[in-house]
Amino acid sequence: MMEKEAIFTYEQNHFGKGEINRKAPMIIAQISDTHICQGLAVSQMRLEGLYQTVKSINALDPQPDVIIHTGDMVHGGELEDYWRVKEILSQLKAPFFPVPGNQDDREHMAHAFDLKLQEGFIQYSVDGFPVRLVGIDTTTPDSKMGKFCNNRLNLLRKALAQEGEKSTALFMHHPPFAVETSKYPHQYDDWGDCDNLAELLIEQDQVAHLFCGHSHRNYVTDVRGIPATTLPSLSVDLRMGDFPEHQLKSPLFQIHKWDGGKFVSETVAVVN
Ligand SMILES: [Fe+2]
């Protein structure tokens, strides 16, 4: 019998103001790849884009139950940049949970957002919502590519085993699938890491969706039949792919509505 305390979970200890909604339906707002940093010509534009996005999310009716950030929150990992981001995100009405990307520094992110490292990784589950959320750390200081080592695989295995019957969504930075519209579709140094993750998802069949960042573009596919998506970078100057005229200059985020069996997603343009 697994010790429940062995796996770190967030419930009330989230960053953000809202209370966790225990009733269906559930709405997730996803933002990603903000790449906030000082000293670039685009620095102020990126900060402003994040600020306008927070305003736009706060104006949604109904409100999302939770906001997730799928990494590359800052560009270069500087602690001061996390404080800038936190100052803006502290205005969100709903609870907020991040995972790191390759441009993040996991210790600095954990410090700024009061995240507890688990075996050195930002990996945790969020209970209390109709769909359980599990954040996965796919970063390594050695490379910009993704990594999902056996330690993290085992942490995820334990987390999934803890609530084997409950629908669960994973969120992570590097997509563990080929983004075929990219010039560089495979973003893990060892693709075996992705195979191991896929095998686990077959063993534990409660995972309903994989929400990813990193590719800076919209992409929809599946991992062994499980829906898997990426979204555009919030920062407009880094966005990849084609977008309609009215979205070209707007920060974009996504809304994912749980209908009881799957997530229905839409990309939302921020209107200033
Ligand atoms: Fe990025």
Boltz pocket constraint, residues with backbone or C-beta under 6 A from the ligand:
constraints:
  - pocket:
      binder: B
      contacts: [[A, 33], [A, 35], [A, 71], [A, 72], [A, 101], [A, 214], [A, 216], [A, 233]]
      max_distance: 6.0
